[in-house]
């Protein structure tokens, strides 16, 4: 048995929310500066996920003052305290490297309205179909 397999068995996997490529996420990262610690939120779009097991990573990209910034986070990092899914994006690629050449509105992705992935309750239908059905029954 390899050393990596022994480590994987000794430390159970950290439970992360189900996020995929194209989702907009907030990654809460522990930053150590000298003897002080603080949590810094890095929000952006997940453009890549790779690997499996202990060495799995994901890449998050954001624009800061017109400049693209990408950070690669290990899935099982002790410095990543929380990952929140803000928007679920609908994409047809597993690597969104084409976003590197785009800025502004060109970086927008279609959004999936799925309560299970975003973590919010789905709003009731606002099309009035329920009201019509109720009036037909009366």
DAGI-V838653 format. One record per residue. RES is the residue in one small letter. SS is DSSP state (hx for helix, st for strand, lp for the rest). OMEGA is omega in degrees with one decimal (* if undefined). BURIAL is # if it has 24 or more other C-alpha atoms within 12 Angstrom, else .. Layout:
res=(RES	RES)
ss=(SS	SS)
omega=(OMEGA	OMEGA)
burial=(BURIAL	BURIAL)
This chain:
res=(x	x	x	x	x	x	x	x	x	x	x	x	x	x	x	x	x	x	x	x	x	x	x	x	x	x	x	x	x	x	x	x	x	x	x	x	x	x	x	x	x	x	x	x	x	x	x	x	x	x	x	x	x	x	x	x	x	x	x	x	x	x	x	x	x	x	x	x	x	x	x	x	x	x	x	x	x	x	x	x	x	x	x	x	x	x	x	x	x	x	x	x	x	x	x	x	x	x	x	x	x	x	x	x	x	x	x	x	x	x	x	x	x	x	x	x	x	x	x	x	x	x	x	x	x	x	x	x	x	x	x	x	x	x	x	x	x	x)
ss=(lp	lp	hx	hx	hx	hx	hx	hx	hx	hx	lp	lp	lp	lp	lp	lp	lp	lp	lp	lp	lp	lp	lp	st	st	st	st	st	st	st	st	st	st	lp	lp	st	st	st	st	st	st	st	st	st	st	st	st	st	st	st	lp	lp	hx	hx	hx	lp	st	st	st	st	st	st	st	st	lp	lp	st	st	st	st	st	st	st	st	lp	lp	lp	lp	lp	st	st	st	st	st	st	st	st	st	st	st	lp	lp	lp	lp	lp	lp	hx	hx	hx	hx	hx	lp	lp	hx	hx	hx	hx	lp	lp	st	st	st	lp	lp	hx	hx	hx	hx	lp	lp	lp	lp	lp	lp	lp	lp	lp	lp	hx	hx	hx	hx	hx	hx	hx	hx	hx	lp)
omega=(-177.5	180.0	-179.3	178.3	178.3	179.1	179.5	179.4	-178.4	-178.2	179.4	-177.9	177.0	-179.3	176.2	176.1	179.5	175.0	-174.5	175.7	-179.1	179.9	172.6	-173.2	168.7	179.0	179.4	-173.8	175.8	-179.9	177.4	177.7	-176.0	178.2	179.7	176.0	175.7	177.6	177.4	-178.6	175.8	-179.0	-179.5	-177.8	176.1	-178.6	-178.0	166.7	-179.4	173.8	177.7	-179.6	-174.7	-176.4	177.7	178.9	172.2	-177.8	179.8	-178.1	174.5	176.1	177.8	-178.9	177.3	-179.1	179.7	177.8	178.1	175.0	177.5	-179.1	169.8	-178.2	-175.7	-179.0	175.3	179.6	176.4	-175.5	-175.9	173.3	179.5	176.3	-179.8	179.2	176.0	-177.6	178.2	-179.7	179.9	-179.9	176.1	176.9	-176.3	-178.4	179.3	177.6	-179.3	-179.3	-175.5	176.2	175.5	-176.8	178.6	-179.4	-178.2	176.6	175.1	-176.7	173.8	176.0	-177.2	-174.0	-178.2	-176.2	-176.7	176.9	178.2	176.3	179.3	178.1	178.3	-178.8	-176.4	-175.7	177.4	-179.1	179.5	-179.8	178.5	179.9	179.4	-178.9	179.0	-179.0	-178.9	*)
burial=(.	.	.	.	.	.	.	.	.	.	.	.	.	.	.	.	.	.	#	#	#	#	#	#	#	#	#	.	#	.	.	.	.	.	.	.	.	.	.	.	.	#	#	#	#	#	#	#	#	.	.	.	.	#	.	.	#	#	#	#	#	#	#	.	.	.	.	.	.	.	.	#	#	#	#	#	#	.	.	#	#	#	#	#	#	#	#	#	#	#	.	.	.	.	.	#	.	.	#	.	.	.	.	.	.	.	#	#	#	.	.	.	.	.	.	.	#	#	.	.	.	.	.	.	.	.	.	.	.	.	.	.	.	.	.	.	.	.)
